[in-house]
Amino acid sequence: MGKEWTLKEIADRVRGDVAGDPALIIKGVMPLETARDGFISFLSNPRYKDKARTTEASAIIVSRDMVLEGKSLIRVENPYLAFAIVLEMFHAEEHIPTGISPDARYGKGCNLGKEISIAPLVTIGDNCVIADRVRLFPGVHVADDCFIGAETIIYANVSIYRKSKIGSRVIIHSGTVVGSDGYGFATDRGKHHKIPQVGGVVIEDDVEIGSNCSIDRGTMGDTVIRRGTKIDNLVQIAHNVVIGEDSLIVAQVGISGSTEIGKGVIFAGQSGAAGHLKIGDGAIIAAKSAVFEDIPPKAYVAGYPAIDNMRWKRSQITFERLPEFRNEIVKLRERIDWLEKKLRGEG
């Protein structure tokens, strides 16, 4: 049987207040629609309040101003964050160190930490540091002179090129490549000559990187992903890019070389930025937008090319009406021609 918690214990963990029986036993988390007796659910959007009224869940996590008669509640500042914490309470994976598989290989001069788990078919190059409680899943390749910080998890078939530095509590999902060559070529008389990529990649603490991402090494110097940034699946980050703390980079984003992204920036899905730009702290780049110029702090931009979001929305409304406007212009042109002929005495 899994873990069970009282409503009071859960409320204490999420810094919430109980409305109902604090001794109520909760044995799991379920969605509002399918929750059963003994389970807790959450409500973050008021539009789903009707579902909360009819749910069979024994308790619901809600915002502090929410009122639901006849329901046991935990009231919190941020229901979505509380929901994440409660999920972890019930489903946290216990790390049981497995040591180093006999089917794994590591080179000379490596420093391997305590309580590590290195799965079969992992390969680690020379002079690497693998810190305490690191988990490397099958097929991970770590090249020479790499550092991997404590409690980092690297899932199957991730490739980490030479001289990459990865911080503590980082999560990298399957198929991602860290430190591949940046896209650099010198063209002479129609021939493209490779520019050696001799820099590295630095990934700071508490970063999460989704599956099948590509993070290029710097040409000279480093590509840097700063603390707390979260990167979704299928993202391309080019050489010498710097991404500031706590930024969110959503699926299928592409960021060109040497662009500097500030703290707390959001790149929504399928957006992108040209090279050598500066994106200010707190900026938001809407989905499918293309950035070709520097973006100031806290700006919200959209479109191709990206402009102020409200201006882009107004432009889209105008664009949808272009056929009507064209017909009106044609009629006005005909009317003007007729009037000009009348004035000249031709009509």
PETALIN-V334940 format. One record per backbone hydrogen bond with DSSP energy under -1.0 kcal/mol. CO is the residue of the C=O (numbers start at 0). NH is the residue of the N-H. If there is no record, write none. Layout:
co/nh
CO/NH
CO/NH
//
This chain:
co/nh
4/25
5/9
6/10
7/11
8/12
9/13
10/15
16/74
18/72
20/23
21/7
23/6
25/4
27/39
30/34
35/38
37/26
38/57
38/58
39/29
40/60
44/47
45/48
47/51
48/52
49/53
50/54
58/40
59/73
60/42
61/75
62/65
67/70
71/59
72/18
73/61
74/16
77/81
78/82
79/83
80/84
81/85
82/86
83/87
84/88
85/89
86/90
87/91
98/117
100/103
102/120
104/123
107/126
110/129
113/132
115/98
116/135
117/100
118/121
121/104
122/141
123/106
125/144
127/110
128/147
129/112
130/133
131/150
133/116
134/153
135/118
136/139
137/156
139/122
140/159
141/124
143/162
145/128
146/165
147/130
148/151
149/168
151/134
152/171
153/136
155/174
157/140
158/177
159/142
163/146
164/202
165/148
167/205
169/152
170/208
171/154
172/175
173/211
175/158
176/214
177/160
179/216
181/183
183/194
185/192
187/190
190/187
192/185
199/217
199/222
200/164
201/224
202/166
204/227
206/170
207/230
208/172
210/233
212/176
213/236
214/178
217/198
218/197
220/199
222/201
223/242
224/203
225/228
226/245
228/207
229/248
230/209
232/251
234/213
235/254
236/215
237/240
238/257
240/223
241/260
242/225
244/263
246/229
247/266
248/231
250/269
252/235
253/272
254/237
255/258
256/275
258/241
259/278
260/243
262/281
264/247
265/284
266/249
267/270
268/287
270/253
271/290
272/255
276/259
277/294
278/261
279/282
280/297
282/265
283/300
284/267
285/288
288/271
289/305
290/273
294/279
295/298
298/283
299/308
300/285
301/306
302/289
306/301
307/311
308/312
309/313
310/314
311/315
312/316
313/317
314/318
315/319
318/321
320/324
321/325
322/326
323/327
324/328
325/329
326/330
327/331
328/332
329/333
330/334
331/335
332/336
333/337
334/338
335/339
336/340
337/341
338/342
339/343
340/345
341/344
//
